[in-house]
Amino acid sequence: MNFVVEFYRSRDADEAILDRVSLEAPNLRAALQGATELFRSLAMPQIPDRLRISDEDGSELYAGPADGAYPADG
């Protein structure tokens, strides 16, 4: 499945997207693990504090801390 990962900084009501990357993964959990690896390896202009994962249709599937902490109920 193709996912889109956005790394961004969030300040009050404002968001600044630092990078947007396509990622192929079998499921959301694997996409989140891949996003965590990208967080550690991508050279971004600033350090993101949040990430968002969407499906190829743009539906948001996950939004959370940039360290990729997976929700306990997931």
C-alpha positions in Angstrom: 0.0 0.0 0.0 1.2 3.5 -0.8 1.3 6.0 2.1 2.3 9.7 2.2 4.2 10.8 5.2 4.4 14.5 6.2 6.8 15.8 8.8 5.8 19.1 10.2 6.2 21.6 13.0 3.2 22.7 14.9 3.0 26.0 16.8 -0.4 27.0 18.3 -2.8 26.7 15.3 -0.1 27.0 12.6 1.6 24.1 10.8 4.7 24.2 8.7 5.4 21.1 6.5 9.1 20.4 6.4 9.0 17.3 4.2 6.6 15.1 2.4 7.6 11.5 1.4 5.9 8.6 -0.4 6.3 5.3 1.4 5.4 1.8 0.4 4.4 -0.5 3.3 2.0 -3.4 3.8 0.1 -1.7 6.6 -0.1 1.4 8.8 2.1 0.0 11.6 4.8 -0.7 9.0 4.4 2.7 7.5 4.8 4.3 11.0 8.0 2.3 11.5 9.3 3.5 8.1 8.4 7.0 9.0 10.3 6.8 12.2 13.4 5.6 10.3 12.9 8.5 7.8 12.7 10.9 10.8 16.1 9.8 11.8 17.7 9.9 8.4 16.2 12.7 6.4 18.0 16.1 6.3 15.2 18.6 7.0 15.6 22.4 7.5 14.2 22.0 11.1 13.5 19.2 13.4 9.8 18.2 13.1 7.7 17.7 16.2 4.8 15.9 14.4 4.1 13.6 11.6 1.0 12.7 9.6 0.4 9.6 7.5 -2.2 9.5 4.8 -3.3 7.0 2.3 -2.9 7.5 -1.4 -6.4 9.2 -1.5 -5.4 11.8 1.1 -7.3 10.3 4.0 -5.4 10.9 7.3 -4.6 7.6 9.0 -2.3 8.8 11.8 -1.2 12.1 13.2 1.1 12.1 16.2 4.5 12.8 17.6 7.4 12.8 15.2 9.1 10.0 17.2 6.4 7.7 15.8 4.8 6.6 19.1 2.0 4.2 18.1 -1.2 4.6 20.0 -1.8 1.8 22.5 -5.2 0.8 21.1 -3.7 0.5 17.5 
